[in-house]
Structure formats: C-alpha cells, structure tokens
C-alpha cells in the first residue's frame, strides 16, 4: 500500500512540474470547481499565493 501512495504522490509532483512550465496562468480544478493547483505564472500574474488560492471555489 505504501508503494501505491508513493506512486500517487510522485505523479502529482510530476503533474505540478508540467503545470509550472506553462508560460500562461493556469488553474487545475476538481469536479466541484475548487482550485487544486495553480501555475507559477498564475501566482505571478495575479500576485497571489497558494494560501489565498488553493482550495478556493472558482
């Protein structure tokens, strides 16, 4: 079971790395339109941090 959680965690880290390479502001939303992640470009463009963004409803 620990290997499975490690696999999921590594996949999330890789996905965030991809999001962070996109030059345009980008949000990742869940099925309820809550912000799960945002790109570095998003944080820079809107002068926000993860604490004010992640978990917020779109």
N, C-alpha and C positions, 0 to 999 in steps of 0.2 A: 504494500500500500504506500509506503514511503517513496518508492520509485515513481509511482503514479503521480503523487503530489509534486515531486521534483520535476517530472516531465511537464506538468501543467505550469508550474512556476517558470521554468525555462522558456516555455512557449510564450508566456505573457511578456517576459523580458525581451524576447526577440521581436514580438509584435510591437512593443513600445519603441524599440530601436527603429523599426520601419516607420512608424508614425513620426518619430522625431526627425527623420531625414527628409520628410516632405517640406518643401520650402513655403508652402501656403499654410495659413492657420487651419487646423483640422481638429475635430472632436470625434471621439468614439463614444457612441451612445448604447445603452442597453435597450431591451424591449419596451421599457417604460419611459424612454426618453430621458433617463438620468445620465449625466456625464460620467463615464467610466475613466476616460483618459483624454488628454489633450496634447497636441504637439508643442514643441518649444516655440514654434512660430506663432501659435495661438497665444501663448502666455506673453510673448514679447509684443505682439500687435495690440493686445487689449490690456496690457500692463496689469495682469492678474497673476496670482499664484495658485498652485494646486489646492491650497486650503480654502480658497474662495470659489473654486471651480468644481473639483471632483465631488460627485455625489449630489450636485445641484440638478434640479429639473430644468430641461431646456425651455 
